[in-house]
Amino acid sequence: MHEMSFASAMLNSILESIKREEENKNIKIKKVKKIYLEIGELTFINLEQLKFAFEVIAENTICKNAEIIAKYIKPKCKCLKCGYEGEPVVEDILVYCPKCKSISLKLTGGKDFNISKVEIDYETNTSN
């Protein structure tokens, strides 16, 4: 299940960023509330499986119960056979030109997996 490796990379990236943020700004982050992702359609990531995998590995971290919100990024292509430029047809794992049905394509985008934003709660110091 490649969702587990994406979930692991996501968790590690977030935890590393939080550690840097805490050290650089001398603050304490209490919880990660929401994680916004940009996922290319050609990664063929199953969002529900990704959420489940992340939930399992984030159990004992500040990312526990974080909501994952994904925006899918459509791929673009240039057909090397007929010259069509635009969105290819994506069916299961088959990607082809909608004009001439060729699979001979130069693809751009659609393979992305980015964390675009993370919403967090900070520790509040109530002592005066």
Secondary structure by P-SEA (a helix, b strand, c coil): caaaaaaaaaaaaaaaaaaaaaaaaccccccccbbbbbbbccccccaaaaaaaaaaaaccccccbbbbbbbbbbbbbbcccccccccccccccbbbbccccccccccccccccccccccccccccccc
